[in-house]
């Protein structure tokens, strides 16, 4: 996501077209005349990437992973075999 934010496009609020959503790709930062950020718009892929990164950083996510690993219900080897990538 950091890479995506580094490629953000700046757009003055006075130039925002009413139908910009159809042409939106990546991250669009809306700024006012003074250059202050008024908002961000994300395309679907960028938004999903942002949500995924936020989940990955969540302590609740890692607690769930640890709980799942500790339960031993499905091992990594079993999953690898199911996916056909066992070595």
SULHUNOR-V749209 format. One record per residue. PSI is psi as a letter, one per 30 degrees, with the letter a starting at -180 (* if undefined). Layout:
((PSI) (PSI))
//
This chain:
((e) (e) (e) (e) (f) (f) (g) (l) (k) (k) (j) (k) (f) (f) (g) (j) (l) (f) (h) (f) (e) (f) (g) (k) (k) (b) (k) (k) (k) (k) (l) (a) (f) (f) (g) (k) (k) (f) (l) (k) (k) (k) (l) (e) (e) (e) (e) (e) (e) (e) (e) (e) (e) (e) (e) (e) (f) (k) (e) (e) (e) (e) (e) (e) (e) (e) (e) (e) (e) (f) (f) (g) (e) (k) (l) (e) (e) (e) (e) (e) (e) (e) (f) (g) (g) (k) (*))
//
